[in-house]
Amino acid sequence: MKERLFCQSCGMPLDRAEDMGTEAGGAPSGEYCRDCYQAGAFTAPEATLEDMIALNLKFNEENGRPMGTRAEAEQMMRSWYPTLKRWRQG
């Protein structure tokens, strides 16, 4: 079974080619989604981990809570996001 890929910035599943961001030469990025990464650069380079959590908590609320309640979603994000490539320390 193929390992599922997730955006290494926001956690979005990269199940379809159209979900993937692009590298500088236009090739699909296997690490980042279209919302976070275009033409080899982050779309919001100044964003912090806290910004990403706030953005995705808002998404969760506006889309019927697919990640659970606000508390559940925030707990998941605070444990998982720091392991993603963009936010990993050291």
C-alpha positions as CSV (number, residue, x, y, z in Angstrom):
1,M,0.0,0.0,0.0
2,K,1.3,3.5,-0.9
3,E,2.2,5.7,1.9
4,R,-0.1,8.7,2.1
5,L,1.5,12.1,1.7
6,F,0.6,15.2,3.7
7,C,1.6,18.8,3.2
8,Q,4.7,19.4,5.4
9,S,3.3,22.9,6.2
10,C,-0.4,22.6,6.9
11,G,-1.1,18.9,7.0
12,M,-3.4,18.8,4.0
13,P,-3.5,15.3,2.3
14,L,-1.7,15.3,-1.0
15,D,-3.9,12.6,-2.5
16,R,-4.3,14.2,-6.0
17,A,-1.7,15.8,-8.2
18,E,-3.8,19.0,-8.3
19,D,-3.5,19.3,-4.5
20,M,0.3,19.6,-4.8
21,G,2.2,22.9,-4.8
22,T,4.8,23.5,-7.5
23,E,8.6,23.8,-7.5
24,A,10.4,26.7,-9.2
25,G,10.5,24.8,-12.6
26,G,6.8,23.9,-12.4
27,A,7.2,20.3,-11.2
28,P,4.8,19.1,-8.6
29,S,6.0,19.3,-5.0
30,G,5.8,16.1,-3.2
31,E,6.1,17.9,0.2
32,Y,3.8,20.9,0.1
33,C,0.2,21.7,-1.1
34,R,-0.9,24.3,-3.6
35,D,-2.1,26.6,-0.9
36,C,1.2,26.7,0.9
37,Y,3.8,26.5,-1.9
38,Q,3.9,27.9,-5.4
39,A,6.9,28.2,-7.8
40,G,9.3,26.9,-5.3
41,A,8.4,29.3,-2.5
42,F,6.0,29.5,0.4
43,T,2.9,31.6,-0.3
44,A,3.1,33.0,3.2
45,P,6.8,33.0,4.1
46,E,6.2,35.1,7.2
47,A,3.7,32.6,8.6
48,T,4.5,31.1,12.0
49,L,3.4,27.8,13.5
50,E,0.8,29.7,15.5
51,D,-0.5,31.3,12.4
52,M,-0.9,27.9,10.7
53,I,-2.8,26.5,13.7
54,A,-5.1,29.6,13.8
55,L,-5.8,29.3,10.1
56,N,-6.6,25.6,10.3
57,L,-8.8,26.0,13.4
58,K,-10.8,28.5,11.4
59,F,-11.0,26.1,8.5
60,N,-12.2,23.4,10.8
61,E,-15.0,25.5,12.2
62,E,-16.1,26.8,8.8
63,N,-16.2,23.3,7.3
64,G,-18.3,21.4,9.8
65,R,-15.4,20.4,12.1
66,P,-13.8,17.5,10.1
67,M,-11.0,17.5,12.6
68,G,-13.4,17.3,15.6
69,T,-14.2,19.9,18.2
70,R,-12.0,23.0,18.4
71,A,-10.2,21.5,21.5
72,E,-9.7,18.2,19.7
73,A,-8.4,19.9,16.5
74,E,-6.1,22.2,18.4
75,Q,-4.7,19.3,20.5
76,M,-4.0,17.3,17.3
77,M,-2.4,20.3,15.5
78,R,-0.2,21.1,18.5
79,S,1.1,17.5,18.7
80,W,1.5,16.9,14.9
81,Y,2.4,20.2,13.2
82,P,5.8,20.6,15.0
83,T,6.8,17.3,13.4
84,L,6.1,18.6,9.9
85,K,9.2,19.6,7.9
86,R,8.4,23.3,7.8
87,W,8.0,23.6,11.6
88,R,10.5,21.1,12.8
89,Q,13.1,22.5,15.1
90,G,16.7,21.6,14.6
